[in-house]
């Protein structure tokens, strides 16, 4: 989470919270397991941590697992799902409210203290430490100073906490370090974090388990702007901030905030989402677009390399998926379909068990492709789900023009590709499987 790619939607969730019980602020340490320090590092990819371990860092940790971040790969979307919390209103601070039919939120929600009206999801109620709100902007003008201050504050907060209780911290400066400084800058920061965690474990005792994880990964390439709004305008669409009155044109709202590798599009009643996704196939930088087909409850994927339809079915308490190619292979799953068929795991209609798809796609170009992409438009990952979600190619971002003038973007996240989808998870005490779905993370993190 950051100003460059801020995933926080700090608008209150009063409606959602009225019907849900807040998680306890702290989790008391059960007698059957040791105390746990749970520390989330915003935006740190699996490959960066794996490489750091190969150089001797974090050698008191077991091997890292890949924590599969949901699409769009953004902080609040990911942590709400990983921790079983209330979904945020939108993907970022600036979002389209489907009920009010207008854009809401924005940069003003980052000004001042972190008050209750700036809490995007109930997972934040569980945090014992997170950076002051101002740090999310200062990371871009005083990167090293903010990182050092963030670590110092975290250290002081943990060492002063009751020693018989779990502690949940969130270091967000890592995301900004990668966006602005790239892997080299983050590597230096991780060295200092490694030393700090050793100090903390000496103070807390070796019986204290330390669990490190991240919310999402990051592409590690320099990114350039996707000119989405001008493309839409050239193709007959009117990009609007509200849809309260029909204007006789095809209206699209395209919230532009953080510089991220995705776009969320909302359609006016006269705008066909299928036609919109079809037109985006020609825009350089777009990998694919996905939207839900209300008629048959499928997710339709359209990209430069083809079209496909994702089917989902429930049978006998099990979930099944089918990948129907409509011309081309936008998710590059034809080899997986062939393998599943050769192994006799496809039924007569072309469905395979969810577990079989996961086993063959957790390390794919699009990790856990069918469940993840289908869920992006059908699961309640945010309260105001987009009509069309766009996943960009690595090397491209969409967001606020004002932010893009401030920085040179050396890395970002948001798309459905492996680099952004592979977060990490590792422990000083436990060995995890090679991969863990975000929907299955809470028992591992908090159980």
SEMARVEX-127509 format. One record per residue (C-alpha): residue number from 1; x negated, y, z negated. Coordinates in nm, 2 decimals. Layout:
REM residues N
dodren->NUM; c1->X; c2->Y; c3->Z
...
END
This chain:
REM residues 447
dodren->1; c1->0.00; c2->0.00; c3->0.00
dodren->2; c1->-0.13; c2->0.34; c3->0.09
dodren->3; c1->-0.06; c2->0.67; c3->0.25
dodren->4; c1->-0.19; c2->0.54; c3->0.58
dodren->5; c1->0.02; c2->0.23; c3->0.56
dodren->6; c1->0.24; c2->0.28; c3->0.25
dodren->7; c1->0.47; c2->0.00; c3->0.18
dodren->8; c1->0.64; c2->0.15; c3->-0.12
dodren->9; c1->1.00; c2->0.26; c3->-0.08
dodren->10; c1->1.04; c2->0.46; c3->-0.39
dodren->11; c1->1.42; c2->0.51; c3->-0.36
dodren->12; c1->1.62; c2->0.37; c3->-0.65
dodren->13; c1->1.79; c2->0.04; c3->-0.62
dodren->14; c1->2.09; c2->0.12; c3->-0.84
dodren->15; c1->2.34; c2->-0.09; c3->-0.65
dodren->16; c1->2.11; c2->-0.39; c3->-0.64
dodren->17; c1->2.01; c2->-0.36; c3->-1.00
dodren->18; c1->2.37; c2->-0.34; c3->-1.13
dodren->19; c1->2.42; c2->-0.70; c3->-1.03
dodren->20; c1->2.08; c2->-0.84; c3->-1.13
dodren->21; c1->1.91; c2->-0.88; c3->-1.46
dodren->22; c1->1.57; c2->-0.72; c3->-1.47
dodren->23; c1->1.27; c2->-0.96; c3->-1.53
dodren->24; c1->1.12; c2->-0.92; c3->-1.87
dodren->25; c1->0.85; c2->-0.65; c3->-1.88
dodren->26; c1->0.60; c2->-0.89; c3->-2.01
dodren->27; c1->0.57; c2->-1.27; c3->-1.99
dodren->28; c1->0.47; c2->-1.42; c3->-2.33
dodren->29; c1->0.20; c2->-1.68; c3->-2.31
dodren->30; c1->0.35; c2->-2.03; c3->-2.34
dodren->31; c1->0.17; c2->-2.25; c3->-2.59
dodren->32; c1->0.11; c2->-2.52; c3->-2.33
dodren->33; c1->-0.12; c2->-2.30; c3->-2.11
dodren->34; c1->-0.39; c2->-2.04; c3->-2.17
dodren->35; c1->-0.34; c2->-1.67; c3->-2.14
dodren->36; c1->-0.34; c2->-1.54; c3->-1.78
dodren->37; c1->-0.47; c2->-1.23; c3->-1.62
dodren->38; c1->-0.28; c2->-1.19; c3->-1.29
dodren->39; c1->-0.44; c2->-0.93; c3->-1.06
dodren->40; c1->-0.31; c2->-0.83; c3->-0.71
dodren->41; c1->-0.55; c2->-0.67; c3->-0.47
dodren->42; c1->-0.36; c2->-0.47; c3->-0.22
dodren->43; c1->-0.43; c2->-0.57; c3->0.15
dodren->44; c1->-0.73; c2->-0.80; c3->0.10
dodren->45; c1->-0.73; c2->-1.07; c3->0.37
dodren->46; c1->-0.81; c2->-1.44; c3->0.30
dodren->47; c1->-1.11; c2->-1.43; c3->0.54
dodren->48; c1->-1.27; c2->-1.14; c3->0.35
dodren->49; c1->-1.24; c2->-1.32; c3->0.01
dodren->50; c1->-1.36; c2->-1.65; c3->0.16
dodren->51; c1->-1.66; c2->-1.47; c3->0.31
dodren->52; c1->-1.74; c2->-1.30; c3->-0.02
dodren->53; c1->-1.73; c2->-1.64; c3->-0.20
dodren->54; c1->-1.97; c2->-1.78; c3->0.06
dodren->55; c1->-2.22; c2->-1.50; c3->-0.04
dodren->56; c1->-2.20; c2->-1.61; c3->-0.41
dodren->57; c1->-1.93; c2->-1.37; c3->-0.53
dodren->58; c1->-1.64; c2->-1.49; c3->-0.75
dodren->59; c1->-1.83; c2->-1.82; c3->-0.80
dodren->60; c1->-1.63; c2->-1.88; c3->-1.12
dodren->61; c1->-1.32; c2->-1.91; c3->-0.91
dodren->62; c1->-1.19; c2->-2.22; c3->-0.73
dodren->63; c1->-1.16; c2->-2.21; c3->-0.35
dodren->64; c1->-0.90; c2->-1.96; c3->-0.23
dodren->65; c1->-0.57; c2->-2.07; c3->-0.08
dodren->66; c1->-0.39; c2->-1.89; c3->0.20
dodren->67; c1->-0.09; c2->-1.71; c3->0.07
dodren->68; c1->0.15; c2->-1.67; c3->0.36
dodren->69; c1->0.28; c2->-1.31; c3->0.36
dodren->70; c1->0.63; c2->-1.25; c3->0.52
dodren->71; c1->0.68; c2->-1.04; c3->0.83
dodren->72; c1->0.66; c2->-0.74; c3->0.83
dodren->73; c1->0.35; c2->-0.78; c3->0.63
dodren->74; c1->0.40; c2->-0.49; c3->0.39
dodren->75; c1->0.35; c2->-0.45; c3->0.01
dodren->76; c1->0.71; c2->-0.43; c3->-0.11
dodren->77; c1->0.84; c2->-0.68; c3->0.13
dodren->78; c1->0.57; c2->-0.93; c3->0.03
dodren->79; c1->0.57; c2->-0.88; c3->-0.35
dodren->80; c1->0.95; c2->-0.87; c3->-0.38
dodren->81; c1->0.96; c2->-1.21; c3->-0.20
dodren->82; c1->0.65; c2->-1.36; c3->-0.38
dodren->83; c1->0.79; c2->-1.26; c3->-0.72
dodren->84; c1->1.16; c2->-1.33; c3->-0.66
dodren->85; c1->1.25; c2->-0.96; c3->-0.72
dodren->86; c1->1.51; c2->-0.73; c3->-0.58
dodren->87; c1->1.45; c2->-0.63; c3->-0.21
dodren->88; c1->1.34; c2->-0.27; c3->-0.14
dodren->89; c1->1.58; c2->-0.04; c3->0.04
dodren->90; c1->1.36; c2->-0.03; c3->0.35
dodren->91; c1->1.03; c2->-0.15; c3->0.48
dodren->92; c1->0.85; c2->0.17; c3->0.37
dodren->93; c1->0.93; c2->0.50; c3->0.19
dodren->94; c1->1.10; c2->0.64; c3->0.50
dodren->95; c1->1.38; c2->0.41; c3->0.60
dodren->96; c1->1.71; c2->0.40; c3->0.78
dodren->97; c1->2.01; c2->0.37; c3->0.55
dodren->98; c1->2.27; c2->0.17; c3->0.74
dodren->99; c1->2.56; c2->0.28; c3->0.52
dodren->100; c1->2.48; c2->0.65; c3->0.53
dodren->101; c1->2.37; c2->0.62; c3->0.89
dodren->102; c1->2.06; c2->0.83; c3->0.84
dodren->103; c1->1.69; c2->0.84; c3->0.76
dodren->104; c1->1.62; c2->0.86; c3->0.39
dodren->105; c1->1.31; c2->0.88; c3->0.17
dodren->106; c1->0.97; c2->0.99; c3->0.29
dodren->107; c1->0.66; c2->1.16; c3->0.16
dodren->108; c1->0.83; c2->1.37; c3->-0.11
dodren->109; c1->0.89; c2->1.05; c3->-0.31
dodren->110; c1->0.52; c2->1.03; c3->-0.37
dodren->111; c1->0.50; c2->1.37; c3->-0.53
dodren->112; c1->0.48; c2->1.40; c3->-0.91
dodren->113; c1->0.50; c2->1.12; c3->-1.17
dodren->114; c1->0.62; c2->0.77; c3->-1.11
dodren->115; c1->0.97; c2->0.81; c3->-1.25
dodren->116; c1->1.24; c2->0.54; c3->-1.25
dodren->117; c1->1.39; c2->0.68; c3->-0.93
dodren->118; c1->1.06; c2->0.60; c3->-0.75
dodren->119; c1->1.07; c2->0.23; c3->-0.83
dodren->120; c1->1.13; c2->0.03; c3->-0.50
dodren->121; c1->1.18; c2->-0.32; c3->-0.64
dodren->122; c1->1.22; c2->-0.50; c3->-0.98
dodren->123; c1->0.88; c2->-0.66; c3->-0.94
dodren->124; c1->0.73; c2->-0.33; c3->-1.06
dodren->125; c1->0.89; c2->-0.38; c3->-1.39
dodren->126; c1->0.65; c2->-0.67; c3->-1.45
dodren->127; c1->0.34; c2->-0.47; c3->-1.39
dodren->128; c1->0.12; c2->-0.39; c3->-1.69
dodren->129; c1->-0.11; c2->-0.17; c3->-1.48
dodren->130; c1->-0.09; c2->0.01; c3->-1.15
dodren->131; c1->-0.27; c2->0.33; c3->-1.03
dodren->132; c1->-0.12; c2->0.67; c3->-1.09
dodren->133; c1->0.10; c2->0.79; c3->-0.80
dodren->134; c1->-0.15; c2->1.06; c3->-0.70
dodren->135; c1->-0.42; c2->0.80; c3->-0.63
dodren->136; c1->-0.23; c2->0.68; c3->-0.33
dodren->137; c1->-0.31; c2->1.01; c3->-0.15
dodren->138; c1->-0.65; c2->1.08; c3->-0.31
dodren->139; c1->-0.80; c2->0.75; c3->-0.19
dodren->140; c1->-0.84; c2->0.92; c3->0.16
dodren->141; c1->-1.03; c2->1.22; c3->0.04
dodren->142; c1->-1.22; c2->1.08; c3->-0.26
dodren->143; c1->-1.24; c2->0.71; c3->-0.18
dodren->144; c1->-1.52; c2->0.60; c3->-0.41
dodren->145; c1->-1.41; c2->0.81; c3->-0.70
dodren->146; c1->-1.06; c2->0.68; c3->-0.68
dodren->147; c1->-1.17; c2->0.32; c3->-0.67
dodren->148; c1->-1.40; c2->0.36; c3->-0.97
dodren->149; c1->-1.13; c2->0.54; c3->-1.16
dodren->150; c1->-0.88; c2->0.27; c3->-1.08
dodren->151; c1->-1.11; c2->0.00; c3->-1.20
dodren->152; c1->-1.19; c2->0.19; c3->-1.52
dodren->153; c1->-0.83; c2->0.25; c3->-1.60
dodren->154; c1->-0.74; c2->-0.12; c3->-1.54
dodren->155; c1->-1.03; c2->-0.23; c3->-1.76
dodren->156; c1->-0.92; c2->-0.01; c3->-2.04
dodren->157; c1->-0.56; c2->-0.11; c3->-2.02
dodren->158; c1->-0.64; c2->-0.48; c3->-2.01
dodren->159; c1->-0.88; c2->-0.47; c3->-2.31
dodren->160; c1->-0.63; c2->-0.28; c3->-2.52
dodren->161; c1->-0.34; c2->-0.51; c3->-2.44
dodren->162; c1->-0.22; c2->-0.77; c3->-2.70
dodren->163; c1->-0.46; c2->-1.07; c3->-2.66
dodren->164; c1->-0.18; c2->-1.33; c3->-2.68
dodren->165; c1->0.01; c2->-1.21; c3->-2.38
dodren->166; c1->-0.03; c2->-1.24; c3->-2.01
dodren->167; c1->-0.14; c2->-0.93; c3->-1.82
dodren->168; c1->-0.03; c2->-0.83; c3->-1.46
dodren->169; c1->-0.24; c2->-0.57; c3->-1.29
dodren->170; c1->-0.22; c2->-0.42; c3->-0.93
dodren->171; c1->-0.52; c2->-0.26; c3->-0.78
dodren->172; c1->-0.40; c2->-0.07; c3->-0.47
dodren->173; c1->-0.71; c2->0.12; c3->-0.38
dodren->174; c1->-0.84; c2->-0.19; c3->-0.19
dodren->175; c1->-0.58; c2->-0.13; c3->0.08
dodren->176; c1->-0.71; c2->0.23; c3->0.14
dodren->177; c1->-1.07; c2->0.12; c3->0.13
dodren->178; c1->-1.00; c2->-0.12; c3->0.42
dodren->179; c1->-0.79; c2->0.12; c3->0.62
dodren->180; c1->-1.05; c2->0.40; c3->0.60
dodren->181; c1->-1.38; c2->0.22; c3->0.54
dodren->182; c1->-1.34; c2->-0.12; c3->0.70
dodren->183; c1->-1.48; c2->-0.45; c3->0.57
dodren->184; c1->-1.82; c2->-0.30; c3->0.47
dodren->185; c1->-1.67; c2->-0.05; c3->0.23
dodren->186; c1->-1.45; c2->-0.32; c3->0.08
dodren->187; c1->-1.74; c2->-0.56; c3->0.03
dodren->188; c1->-1.91; c2->-0.31; c3->-0.19
dodren->189; c1->-1.59; c2->-0.26; c3->-0.39
dodren->190; c1->-1.55; c2->-0.64; c3->-0.43
dodren->191; c1->-1.90; c2->-0.67; c3->-0.57
dodren->192; c1->-1.81; c2->-0.42; c3->-0.85
dodren->193; c1->-1.48; c2->-0.60; c3->-0.91
dodren->194; c1->-1.67; c2->-0.93; c3->-0.94
dodren->195; c1->-1.89; c2->-0.78; c3->-1.21
dodren->196; c1->-1.59; c2->-0.63; c3->-1.39
dodren->197; c1->-1.40; c2->-0.96; c3->-1.40
dodren->198; c1->-1.70; c2->-1.14; c3->-1.55
dodren->199; c1->-1.72; c2->-0.87; c3->-1.82
dodren->200; c1->-1.34; c2->-0.91; c3->-1.88
dodren->201; c1->-1.36; c2->-1.29; c3->-1.91
dodren->202; c1->-1.65; c2->-1.27; c3->-2.15
dodren->203; c1->-1.45; c2->-1.03; c3->-2.37
dodren->204; c1->-1.12; c2->-1.23; c3->-2.34
dodren->205; c1->-1.28; c2->-1.57; c3->-2.36
dodren->206; c1->-1.34; c2->-1.84; c3->-2.10
dodren->207; c1->-1.00; c2->-2.00; c3->-2.18
dodren->208; c1->-0.83; c2->-1.69; c3->-2.03
dodren->209; c1->-0.72; c2->-1.78; c3->-1.67
dodren->210; c1->-0.78; c2->-1.51; c3->-1.41
dodren->211; c1->-0.56; c2->-1.54; c3->-1.10
dodren->212; c1->-0.65; c2->-1.31; c3->-0.80
dodren->213; c1->-0.41; c2->-1.27; c3->-0.51
dodren->214; c1->-0.32; c2->-1.02; c3->-0.24
dodren->215; c1->0.02; c2->-0.92; c3->-0.10
dodren->216; c1->-0.08; c2->-0.93; c3->0.27
dodren->217; c1->-0.39; c2->-0.95; c3->0.49
dodren->218; c1->-0.53; c2->-0.69; c3->0.74
dodren->219; c1->-0.66; c2->-0.69; c3->1.09
dodren->220; c1->-1.02; c2->-0.58; c3->1.09
dodren->221; c1->-1.03; c2->-0.39; c3->1.41
dodren->222; c1->-1.01; c2->-0.02; c3->1.49
dodren->223; c1->-0.65; c2->0.07; c3->1.58
dodren->224; c1->-0.49; c2->0.32; c3->1.81
dodren->225; c1->-0.14; c2->0.47; c3->1.83
dodren->226; c1->0.16; c2->0.30; c3->2.00
dodren->227; c1->0.35; c2->0.57; c3->2.18
dodren->228; c1->0.69; c2->0.42; c3->2.10
dodren->229; c1->0.92; c2->0.72; c3->2.08
dodren->230; c1->0.80; c2->0.87; c3->2.41
dodren->231; c1->0.84; c2->0.53; c3->2.58
dodren->232; c1->1.20; c2->0.50; c3->2.45
dodren->233; c1->1.28; c2->0.85; c3->2.56
dodren->234; c1->1.14; c2->0.78; c3->2.91
dodren->235; c1->1.37; c2->0.48; c3->2.93
dodren->236; c1->1.69; c2->0.65; c3->2.85
dodren->237; c1->1.71; c2->0.62; c3->2.47
dodren->238; c1->1.76; c2->0.91; c3->2.23
dodren->239; c1->1.55; c2->0.87; c3->1.92
dodren->240; c1->1.76; c2->1.01; c3->1.63
dodren->241; c1->1.74; c2->1.07; c3->1.25
dodren->242; c1->2.11; c2->1.00; c3->1.20
dodren->243; c1->2.39; c2->0.83; c3->1.38
dodren->244; c1->2.69; c2->0.99; c3->1.22
dodren->245; c1->2.83; c2->1.12; c3->1.55
dodren->246; c1->2.82; c2->0.94; c3->1.89
dodren->247; c1->2.65; c2->1.15; c3->2.15
dodren->248; c1->2.71; c2->0.96; c3->2.47
dodren->249; c1->2.35; c2->0.83; c3->2.48
dodren->250; c1->2.19; c2->0.51; c3->2.37
dodren->251; c1->2.07; c2->0.60; c3->2.02
dodren->252; c1->1.78; c2->0.44; c3->1.84
dodren->253; c1->1.64; c2->0.54; c3->1.50
dodren->254; c1->1.27; c2->0.45; c3->1.46
dodren->255; c1->1.14; c2->0.54; c3->1.12
dodren->256; c1->0.77; c2->0.65; c3->1.15
dodren->257; c1->0.58; c2->0.67; c3->0.83
dodren->258; c1->0.27; c2->0.46; c3->0.75
dodren->259; c1->0.02; c2->0.37; c3->1.02
dodren->260; c1->0.12; c2->0.00; c3->1.04
dodren->261; c1->0.13; c2->-0.28; c3->1.30
dodren->262; c1->0.51; c2->-0.31; c3->1.33
dodren->263; c1->0.82; c2->-0.10; c3->1.40
dodren->264; c1->1.17; c2->-0.12; c3->1.27
dodren->265; c1->1.44; c2->-0.01; c3->1.51
dodren->266; c1->1.81; c2->0.06; c3->1.43
dodren->267; c1->2.06; c2->0.08; c3->1.71
dodren->268; c1->2.37; c2->0.30; c3->1.76
dodren->269; c1->2.69; c2->0.12; c3->1.84
dodren->270; c1->2.64; c2->0.19; c3->2.21
dodren->271; c1->2.29; c2->0.05; c3->2.21
dodren->272; c1->2.24; c2->-0.32; c3->2.30
dodren->273; c1->1.96; c2->-0.47; c3->2.09
dodren->274; c1->1.89; c2->-0.74; c3->2.35
dodren->275; c1->1.83; c2->-0.48; c3->2.62
dodren->276; c1->1.62; c2->-0.27; c3->2.38
dodren->277; c1->1.40; c2->-0.57; c3->2.30
dodren->278; c1->1.38; c2->-0.66; c3->2.67
dodren->279; c1->1.26; c2->-0.31; c3->2.76
dodren->280; c1->0.99; c2->-0.32; c3->2.49
dodren->281; c1->0.82; c2->-0.61; c3->2.67
dodren->282; c1->0.66; c2->-0.37; c3->2.91
dodren->283; c1->0.51; c2->-0.13; c3->2.64
dodren->284; c1->0.14; c2->-0.18; c3->2.60
dodren->285; c1->0.06; c2->-0.28; c3->2.24
dodren->286; c1->0.39; c2->-0.46; c3->2.17
dodren->287; c1->0.33; c2->-0.83; c3->2.10
dodren->288; c1->0.69; c2->-0.93; c3->2.06
dodren->289; c1->1.03; c2->-0.81; c3->1.94
dodren->290; c1->1.29; c2->-1.01; c3->1.75
dodren->291; c1->1.66; c2->-0.96; c3->1.68
dodren->292; c1->1.95; c2->-1.17; c3->1.55
dodren->293; c1->2.21; c2->-1.30; c3->1.79
dodren->294; c1->2.53; c2->-1.28; c3->1.59
dodren->295; c1->2.72; c2->-1.52; c3->1.82
dodren->296; c1->2.52; c2->-1.83; c3->1.75
dodren->297; c1->2.31; c2->-1.72; c3->1.44
dodren->298; c1->1.98; c2->-1.75; c3->1.62
dodren->299; c1->1.68; c2->-1.52; c3->1.63
dodren->300; c1->1.58; c2->-1.41; c3->1.98
dodren->301; c1->1.22; c2->-1.34; c3->2.05
dodren->302; c1->1.10; c2->-1.14; c3->2.35
dodren->303; c1->0.74; c2->-1.05; c3->2.44
dodren->304; c1->0.51; c2->-1.00; c3->2.73
dodren->305; c1->0.45; c2->-1.37; c3->2.74
dodren->306; c1->0.81; c2->-1.48; c3->2.75
dodren->307; c1->1.14; c2->-1.52; c3->2.57
dodren->308; c1->1.25; c2->-1.78; c3->2.32
dodren->309; c1->1.53; c2->-1.85; c3->2.07
dodren->310; c1->1.48; c2->-1.98; c3->1.71
dodren->311; c1->1.76; c2->-2.21; c3->1.59
dodren->312; c1->1.80; c2->-2.30; c3->1.22
dodren->313; c1->2.02; c2->-2.58; c3->1.07
dodren->314; c1->2.09; c2->-2.72; c3->0.73
dodren->315; c1->2.15; c2->-3.09; c3->0.70
dodren->316; c1->2.17; c2->-3.30; c3->0.39
dodren->317; c1->2.00; c2->-3.03; c3->0.18
dodren->318; c1->1.71; c2->-3.00; c3->0.43
dodren->319; c1->1.62; c2->-2.72; c3->0.67
dodren->320; c1->1.55; c2->-2.78; c3->1.03
dodren->321; c1->1.42; c2->-2.55; c3->1.31
dodren->322; c1->1.43; c2->-2.56; c3->1.69
dodren->323; c1->1.21; c2->-2.35; c3->1.92
dodren->324; c1->1.40; c2->-2.31; c3->2.25
dodren->325; c1->1.18; c2->-2.16; c3->2.53
dodren->326; c1->1.38; c2->-1.94; c3->2.76
dodren->327; c1->1.09; c2->-1.87; c3->3.00
dodren->328; c1->0.74; c2->-1.84; c3->2.88
dodren->329; c1->0.61; c2->-1.90; c3->2.52
dodren->330; c1->0.61; c2->-1.57; c3->2.32
dodren->331; c1->0.51; c2->-1.74; c3->1.99
dodren->332; c1->0.26; c2->-1.99; c3->2.15
dodren->333; c1->0.44; c2->-2.29; c3->2.00
dodren->334; c1->0.45; c2->-2.51; c3->2.31
dodren->335; c1->0.16; c2->-2.73; c3->2.18
dodren->336; c1->0.32; c2->-2.77; c3->1.84
dodren->337; c1->0.65; c2->-2.87; c3->2.01
dodren->338; c1->0.46; c2->-3.13; c3->2.22
dodren->339; c1->0.28; c2->-3.27; c3->1.91
dodren->340; c1->0.60; c2->-3.30; c3->1.71
dodren->341; c1->0.77; c2->-3.47; c3->2.00
dodren->342; c1->0.48; c2->-3.71; c3->2.04
dodren->343; c1->0.49; c2->-3.80; c3->1.67
dodren->344; c1->0.87; c2->-3.87; c3->1.69
dodren->345; c1->0.95; c2->-3.57; c3->1.46
dodren->346; c1->1.20; c2->-3.40; c3->1.70
dodren->347; c1->1.56; c2->-3.51; c3->1.70
dodren->348; c1->1.77; c2->-3.54; c3->2.02
dodren->349; c1->1.85; c2->-3.17; c3->2.00
dodren->350; c1->1.49; c2->-3.06; c3->1.96
dodren->351; c1->1.51; c2->-2.99; c3->1.58
dodren->352; c1->1.23; c2->-3.08; c3->1.34
dodren->353; c1->1.21; c2->-3.05; c3->0.96
dodren->354; c1->1.10; c2->-2.72; c3->0.82
dodren->355; c1->0.82; c2->-2.90; c3->0.64
dodren->356; c1->0.69; c2->-3.05; c3->0.96
dodren->357; c1->0.68; c2->-2.71; c3->1.13
dodren->358; c1->0.50; c2->-2.56; c3->0.83
dodren->359; c1->0.24; c2->-2.84; c3->0.83
dodren->360; c1->0.15; c2->-2.76; c3->1.19
dodren->361; c1->0.18; c2->-2.38; c3->1.19
dodren->362; c1->0.04; c2->-2.25; c3->0.86
dodren->363; c1->-0.29; c2->-2.18; c3->1.03
dodren->364; c1->-0.13; c2->-2.08; c3->1.36
dodren->365; c1->-0.17; c2->-1.75; c3->1.55
dodren->366; c1->0.17; c2->-1.67; c3->1.39
dodren->367; c1->0.15; c2->-1.85; c3->1.05
dodren->368; c1->0.47; c2->-2.04; c3->0.96
dodren->369; c1->0.61; c2->-1.89; c3->1.28
dodren->370; c1->0.97; c2->-2.02; c3->1.29
dodren->371; c1->1.07; c2->-1.98; c3->0.93
dodren->372; c1->0.89; c2->-1.65; c3->0.90
dodren->373; c1->1.02; c2->-1.48; c3->1.22
dodren->374; c1->1.37; c2->-1.62; c3->1.17
dodren->375; c1->1.37; c2->-1.49; c3->0.81
dodren->376; c1->1.26; c2->-1.15; c3->0.91
dodren->377; c1->1.60; c2->-1.07; c3->1.06
dodren->378; c1->1.82; c2->-1.31; c3->0.86
dodren->379; c1->1.68; c2->-1.31; c3->0.51
dodren->380; c1->1.74; c2->-1.01; c3->0.28
dodren->381; c1->1.37; c2->-0.90; c3->0.28
dodren->382; c1->1.50; c2->-0.54; c3->0.26
dodren->383; c1->1.85; c2->-0.40; c3->0.19
dodren->384; c1->1.87; c2->-0.23; c3->0.53
dodren->385; c1->1.74; c2->-0.48; c3->0.78
dodren->386; c1->1.64; c2->-0.35; c3->1.12
dodren->387; c1->1.84; c2->-0.44; c3->1.44
dodren->388; c1->1.51; c2->-0.50; c3->1.62
dodren->389; c1->1.18; c2->-0.57; c3->1.45
dodren->390; c1->0.87; c2->-0.52; c3->1.66
dodren->391; c1->0.53; c2->-0.69; c3->1.60
dodren->392; c1->0.24; c2->-0.51; c3->1.75
dodren->393; c1->-0.08; c2->-0.66; c3->1.88
dodren->394; c1->-0.39; c2->-0.62; c3->1.66
dodren->395; c1->-0.55; c2->-0.29; c3->1.75
dodren->396; c1->-0.23; c2->-0.09; c3->1.76
dodren->397; c1->-0.02; c2->0.09; c3->1.50
dodren->398; c1->0.30; c2->0.29; c3->1.48
dodren->399; c1->0.37; c2->0.57; c3->1.23
dodren->400; c1->0.38; c2->0.93; c3->1.14
dodren->401; c1->0.19; c2->1.16; c3->1.38
dodren->402; c1->0.08; c2->1.38; c3->1.09
dodren->403; c1->-0.09; c2->1.08; c3->0.91
dodren->404; c1->-0.26; c2->0.97; c3->1.23
dodren->405; c1->-0.44; c2->1.31; c3->1.26
dodren->406; c1->-0.59; c2->1.27; c3->0.91
dodren->407; c1->-0.78; c2->0.94; c3->0.95
dodren->408; c1->-0.96; c2->0.71; c3->1.18
dodren->409; c1->-0.79; c2->0.37; c3->1.12
dodren->410; c1->-1.04; c2->0.09; c3->1.09
dodren->411; c1->-0.79; c2->-0.17; c3->0.99
dodren->412; c1->-0.41; c2->-0.21; c3->0.93
dodren->413; c1->-0.14; c2->-0.46; c3->0.87
dodren->414; c1->0.23; c2->-0.51; c3->0.93
dodren->415; c1->0.25; c2->-0.75; c3->1.23
dodren->416; c1->0.31; c2->-1.13; c3->1.23
dodren->417; c1->-0.04; c2->-1.23; c3->1.34
dodren->418; c1->-0.27; c2->-1.45; c3->1.13
dodren->419; c1->-0.50; c2->-1.17; c3->1.01
dodren->420; c1->-0.22; c2->-0.98; c3->0.84
dodren->421; c1->-0.02; c2->-1.28; c3->0.74
dodren->422; c1->-0.30; c2->-1.47; c3->0.55
dodren->423; c1->-0.32; c2->-1.31; c3->0.21
dodren->424; c1->-0.52; c2->-1.51; c3->-0.05
dodren->425; c1->-0.47; c2->-1.68; c3->-0.39
dodren->426; c1->-0.73; c2->-1.82; c3->-0.62
dodren->427; c1->-0.78; c2->-1.90; c3->-0.99
dodren->428; c1->-1.06; c2->-1.96; c3->-1.24
dodren->429; c1->-0.87; c2->-2.26; c3->-1.38
dodren->430; c1->-0.65; c2->-2.41; c3->-1.10
dodren->431; c1->-0.71; c2->-2.55; c3->-0.75
dodren->432; c1->-0.43; c2->-2.45; c3->-0.52
dodren->433; c1->-0.32; c2->-2.63; c3->-0.19
dodren->434; c1->-0.46; c2->-2.49; c3->0.13
dodren->435; c1->-0.15; c2->-2.27; c3->0.18
dodren->436; c1->0.14; c2->-2.14; c3->-0.03
dodren->437; c1->0.45; c2->-1.98; c3->0.11
dodren->438; c1->0.56; c2->-1.64; c3->-0.03
dodren->439; c1->0.89; c2->-1.79; c3->-0.13
dodren->440; c1->0.71; c2->-2.05; c3->-0.34
dodren->441; c1->0.46; c2->-1.82; c3->-0.50
dodren->442; c1->0.64; c2->-1.72; c3->-0.82
dodren->443; c1->0.60; c2->-2.05; c3->-1.01
dodren->444; c1->0.23; c2->-2.05; c3->-0.92
dodren->445; c1->0.18; c2->-1.69; c3->-1.02
dodren->446; c1->0.41; c2->-1.66; c3->-1.33
dodren->447; c1->0.50; c2->-2.01; c3->-1.43
END
